[in-house]
Amino acid sequence: MADVDQGSVPPPDASVPIPGLSPDAELNGTDVLNATAAKFVATPEGTALAYGSLLFMALLPIFFGALRSVTCSKSKNSSDMPETITGRDAARFPIIASCTLFGLYLFFKVFSQEYINLLLSMYFFVLGILALAHTLSPLMAKVFPASIPIKQYQLLFTQGSGEAKEEVVNYEFDTKDLVCLVIGGVVGVWYVLKKHWVANNLFGLAFALNGVELLHLNNVCTGCILLGGLFVYDVFWVFGTNVMVTVARSFEAPIKLVFPQDLLERGMDASNFAMLGLGDIVIPGIFIALLLRFDISLKKNSRTYFYASFLAYIFGLGLTIFIMHTFKHAQPALLYLVPACIGFPVLVALIKGEVTEMFRYEETPPEEEEEGSKDEAPETEKKDQ
């Protein structure tokens, strides 16, 4: 869904002429920093630290998001219910993603990058606070002091009046959630004001974990359709055009994880970054989470398919980083992740003779299970009578 690339985080309002270009040509802040960063040669230690940190950060939301998806799949709370992706959704997703990506590319070409990123910063500021609060809520429930009373709150917006009144927003939360929202707000202000890479990564990790937890594939076939479609999408937009790389470098939003390669030389003020798009975490992550739930459905007290796909992700991302570093060119990570994440579990299923069980496994959304149980109840009562 995105690419792994080396680059620099651009300042929000830099736009200056560069010697050697035509008098009418101007480069944005990204190009300026890239021209400067081109002179910087990362040390082997700095490069290894950056790539190793990206790999480690990518594994965190996949592992913990997959574990949380198991609980989420059984939740009856509307705010924690997963969004189920069907085969039709999976088939349409690469087309929608392509239109969105190209639309952003045109926006950055036609309109001022500064104003677009300002608007996006406000949008992701709100989303980031909610995502980080949701990420921290299980931890806060364990460490919150028992001496502090827990109070319930409700944020309710309605439209219309009388019988025509409809709920627009109905957000229920308690004291623990309020603390999480405050922490998220502090990180959000830090990100908006400073665009610091640490704040970017905190929001990015929260987005990725929430995506893996709350986006559920309904079966393995749907997962193969989604990963296969995005495999073609990623390869085309990275190798076929400069659209993906241009948007990734121009888009000032926490949609990618970054880590500086010059951290050892410049500390927290480092500016020469390696980056990994969140799509390369969430898309394989929701497939890995599905295989964990499949493992549990087998009731064999093993997590064979989960660990096989998890190791496949490590192998695929490691291969992506190796090839990117060798050829010094942005790589479509899904080119390596998709074959690994699908191939390893299928190979395990072939060895264990469970291919049929794997592809027959089907998940039912919680709301459909509730409707089914309601429909069965009257029939049971009739039989009893």
N, C-alpha and C positions, 0 to 999 in steps of 0.2 A: 504493500500500500504506500510505502514511502521508500526512500533510499538511505543507505548509510553513506556518509560523505564526510570529508574534511572541509572545514570552513571556519569563518569567524562570525561572531554575533555582531550585527551591525548596530551602530548608534542610531537613534530614532530620526535624527534630522540632518545627517551629513549628506551634502551633495555639492561636490566641487569638481572643477575641470582637472583633467589629468594631462600632463605633457605627453606629446606623442600621438594624441588623438586629434581629430579634426576640431576646429574652433567651436563648432556647434554641438559637439558631442559632450554629454555629461554622464557621469556614473553616479549611481546611488551609493549610500553608505556601505552596502555590502561589497560592492566592487572596489571601493577605496580600501577597505580593510583587507580584502583578498589580495589586492595589489601589494599592500604592505606585508601581509602575512606570507606572501610567496617568498619573501626574503628570509623568513624564519624557517629554520630547519630543526624539527623536533628531535630531541635526543632519543636514543633507543629506550631509555628508562621512562621518559615522558610519554612516548608512544605506547609502550606496553601498559603503563598505568592507565592511560585514557581508554584503550581498547578493553582492558580487563575490567575496568569500572563500568563501562557501557554494558558488557556482557553480564556482569553481576547484577546491575540495576534492572536489566531486561528480565532476568530470572525471577526477581522478587515478586512483581505483580502476577506473573504466570503461576507461580507456585501457590502463593497465598490466595490469589483470586480464584484458582481452581478449587482449593479447599473450601472457600467461602461460598462458591457456587453450589456446593452440595447442600448446605444449609438453606441457601436462597431458593433452591428448587422446591423445598418443602414448606416455604414460608406462606402464611395466609395473610400477612400484612401487605396491603396494597403498595406501600412505598418500597418494599423489598422484593416484590414479585419480579421475576426475570422477564425480559422481552425475548420471545421465542422467534428465531429465524427459520422460516420455512424454505423449501426448495425454490419456490417462486421468488422469494426475497433474495435468496443467494444468487439466482440467475440474473436478477436485475441490478444487483449491487455494483458490479464493475462498471456498468453503463452509467449509473447515477454518479459513481465516484469519478469517472472520466469527465462527465459534464461539469461537475463541481470543480475539479482540478483545473480544467481549461478555462472555466469562468473566472476563477481566481487569477489565473495567469493573465487573462485579458484585463481584469480590473487593475492589476499591478502595472500593466503596460499603458493603460489609458488614464487612470486617475493617480493622484498623488499617493505615494506609498505611505507618507506620514499620516494622512487622515484615515486611510484604510486600517492601518495598524492601531491607530488610536481607538477606532470603533471596535476592532477585534479585541483589543486589550480590555475594554470595558465588559465586553461579552464574556470573555474567558475569566475575567475577574470574578464575576458572579458564579459561573459554572465551577470554577476552581475552588471557591469557598465551600460550595455544597458538596463537591466531590471529596475534598479533603476532610470535611466534617464527617461524611459517611464512612470514609476510610478509617478515621480515628475512633469512631463510636464503639466498636467492640473492645478496643484497648481501654477506652475511657470508662466503660462499664466495669472493668476489672480493677482499675486503680483509683476510681473515684472514692473519696473518703465517706465512710458510712455515717459519720457524724453530721454531714451536711444533708439537710432535707431535700428530697427530690420533688420538685413541683412540675406539674403538667401545664403546657402552653399549647395554644392553637392559633394559627394564622389562617383566617378565613376570608376569602374575597368571593362575593356573589354578584350576579347581574340579574336585573329584573326585579319584580316584586310579586308578592302573593303566590299564587300557584305557578306562575311563570318563572319564579326565582330558580336560578341555576348556579351551581358551584363552579367558580373559575379556578380558585386555588384553595386547597384545604390541607395545610401542613401542620401536623401535630409533632410536638417535640417536648423534651423535658430539660431539666437543669443540666444533665450530662451533655445533651446535644447542644445546649446553649454554649457550654464551655468549648466544645469542638468547633462551633461556628465562630467563636471569638478567635481561636487559634488560626482557623482558616482565614479569617479577616485580616489578621496581622501579616500572614504570609502573602495574602493578596495585595495589601498595600505595599509591602516590600517589593513584590514583583512589578506592580504598576509604576512605582517611582524609580526603581533602580534597574529593572530588567535583569536582575542578577541570575546567574546560571543555576545557583543552588535553589532559589525560589522557583525558577522554571522547572527544575527537576522534581521538586516536591509536588507541584501541580501535575506534571506529566506522569509521575508514578501513581498519583491518586486517580487520574483519568484512566490509566491503563488497568489498574486493579479493579476499578468499578466496571470497566468494559468487560473484563474476563468474568467477573462475578455475575453481572446482570444480563449479559447477552448470551443466550443459550441456543445452540443448534438443536433441532428436533431429532436429527439422526445423522449417522455417519455419511450417508449419501449426500445430504445437504452440505455437510462440511467439505466433502470432496469437490462439490460444485462450486462452493464459495472460494476455496483455496485455489482451485484450478482457474477460475475466472480472474481472480486477482493476480495469479501468476502471470497471465498474459498481459493484464493491465500494467503491472509493475515493470515488466520487461519492455513493453512498448514505450511507456512514458519516460523511462530512464535512458534506454539505448536508442530509441527511435527519435526522440526530441530532447530539447533542453527544458521542457516545461516543468518536469518534476523538480529538477535541481533549482531552477529559478524560483519557483514558489517556495520551496523549502528554505532557501536562503533569504527570501524577502519577507516571509510570513513571520511576524513577531508575535508568536503565540506559543503556549506550552504544549505543542503538538509533537514535540520531539525531545528526546533526552540528549543532553550535551555534556561533554567532559573535556576540560582543557588539556592539551598536550604540552603546554608550557607551565603547568601548575608548579613544577619543581623550581622553575626559574622565577616566576612572577607571583606565586602564591594565589590568593583569592582574587587578585586583579587580572588573572590570566585571560587571554582573549583569542587564542588559537584553538578552535574546538573541533573535536570529532563528534559526529551526531548520528542518532538513530531514530527514525520515525516511529511514532507510537503504533502505527498500523502494522509494523513488523513485529510488534509485541502482542497486540490485541488479537489480530486475525489468527495466528497460530495458537495463541493462548486459549481462545474459546474452543478450538478443536481439541486441545490437550485437556481442557476442563471436561469436555464431553466424554472423553475416554476415561477420565477418573470416575465419572458417574456411571459409565458402562461397567467399569471394574466393580463398583459397589453393587450394581444390579446382579452381577454373577454370583454374589454371596459366597465367594471362595476365600475371603479374608486375605486377598492379595491385591496389589496395585500394579500388576505387570504392564498393562497397556499405558497407564499414566507415566510410569518411570521410563518405559521405552520411548514414548513420544517426547518426554522431557529431555532425555539424553539426546534424542534426534534434534531437538531445537538447539541444544548446546553445540552439537556438531555442525548444524547448518549455519548458525550465526558465526561460529568460529571460522568456518570456511569462507563466509562472506567477508569477514574482516581480513583474513589472510589474502584473498584475491584482490580486495580493494587496496590493501597496503602494497601488494606486489606490483599492480598495474597503475597505481596512483590515479584511479578513476572511480567516480561514484558507481556503486553497484546496487541493482535491485535485489534487496535481501530475500524477497520471496522466491527468487529464482533458485536459491539454494535451500530455503526453509521448507517450501511446499513439498518437494520430492522427499526430503528427509522426514518431515512430520507425518506424511501419509505412508511412505514406504516402510519405515521401521515398524509401526504398529501392525500393518498388513502382513509383513513378514513374520512377526511374532504370532499373529492369528493363524497363518498358514502352518507354522510349526506346531501349534497347539491344537489345530483342527477346529478353530472357532470362528472361521471367516463368516459362516452363515449367521451365527449368533451376533457377530459384530454389526453386520449390515441389516439385520432385522431389528436391532435395538431401536426403540422409538420412545421419545419423551413426550408426555402430555403436559401442557401448561397447567398450573395450579387452578386457574379459573375454570378450565374445561373439566377438570376432575371434580370440582365442586358442583358444576352443572350436572355432570353424570351421576353423582351421588344423590342429588335432589330428584333426578328422574327415576332412579332406582327405588327410592324410598316409597312412593305411592304404590308401585308394583308389589313390593314386599308386603305392604299393609293389606293389599287385596288378597294375596295368597294366604295370609294369616287369617283373614276373615272367612 
